[in-house]
Amino acid sequence: QVQLVESGGGLVQAGGSLRLSCAASISFFSFNAMGWYRQSPGKQRELFARIIRGDATIYADSVKGRFTISRDSAKNTVYLQMNSLKPEDTAVYYCNGDRSITGRSYTDWGQGTQVTVSS
């Protein structure tokens, strides 16, 4: 069973920074793509940052220029550097990985880590 373990969440003041980590139990290259989702109370879980196997990255407009997704393939870890945090970034952040094996698709999720930004 594939495991994704997030870490690095916490409480930070507006304008501050945090770095989240997502450690996978399998090689990063086993995934077609990995990404970060977040969900705040009463809202749907939203994808806001994604890294494709070839290192292409995609960001939602709400985080573009403030957040950076990256990977360390030697550690099978994906990072999310979050700068200039805003109170509206407060949410539970989830790591996600999409992979396929012999034509079947699989989606893996981490347990989530809370990020709280105070004003």
N, C-alpha and C positions, 0 to 999 in steps of 0.2 A: 504494500500500500504506500502510495506516495505521500510524503509529508512536507508541508510548507509551514515554517515557523517564523512568525514575525516578531520583531523586537524593536525597541527604540521609542515607543510612544510615551506620552507624558503630558505634563502641564507646562505651558509656555506663555509668555506675555505676547501680545500683538506686536508684530515687527520682528519677533525672534525667529530662531531656526531650530529644526529638529531633523535627524536623519533616521529613517526607518530601514530596517534590514529584513530580508526574507530569505531564509536558508532552506534550500530544497534538499530532499533526501536522495535525489538522483541528479544526473548531469543537467546543467542548464541547456545543453544541446539536445536533450530529450524532448524539450518543449518547442512548439512552433512559435510561441510567444508567451511572454509573461507580462503581468500588469498589476496595477494598483487600482482598487476600487475603494470607495468610501460610502458610508451610510450614516446619516444623521437622523434623529428621531422624527418620525412622520414622513420621511422621504425615502424614495427608492434608492437602492444601491446603484452608484454610478461609476463608470469607468472613466478615469481621468488621466492615466499615464500608462503607456504600453511600450514594450521593447520587443522587437521582432528578432528572430534568431540571427539575422544578418546585421543586427545592431541599429536598425532604423528605429526611431522613436516617434511616438505620437502623443500629443497632449491635448486635453480639453482647454478651451479658451480661458476657463476660470483659473487655471494654474500655469498657463504658458508664461514663461519668463521668470517664474518664481520657483517652480519645482523642476528637479532633474532626476530622471530615472537612469540608472546605470547598472552594470553587472560586473562581477568578478567570477569568470567561469572557473577559475582554479578552486574557488571556494563554493561554487554552485550557489551563489548568493546574488540577489538583486537588491539594489539600494534605491531609496527615494530621499533625495536631499530636498528639504522644504525650507525655503527662505521667505522672508517678509510675510510671515504668517498672519492671518486675519481671523477674527472671531468666527467668521462663517466657514472657516476650514475645520472647525470642531466637528468631529465625527469618529466613528470606528473605522479604521483603515484595514483593508483586507488585501492580502497578496493572492494572486491568481495565476494559474498556469494552464495553458491549453496544449494538448499533445494529441497525437494520433498514432495508432498502432494497427497495421494491416487494414487501413481504411476506416477504423472505428475511432471516434473522437472521444476524448476524455477531458474533463475540466477538474482541476484540483484547487482547493481553497485552504488558506491558512485560517487560524482561529480568530484573527482580528486583534488589533491593538488600538487602544483609545488615545486619541489626540484631542487635547482641550486647549483652546487658545483664549486667554482672558483679555478683556479690553482694558 
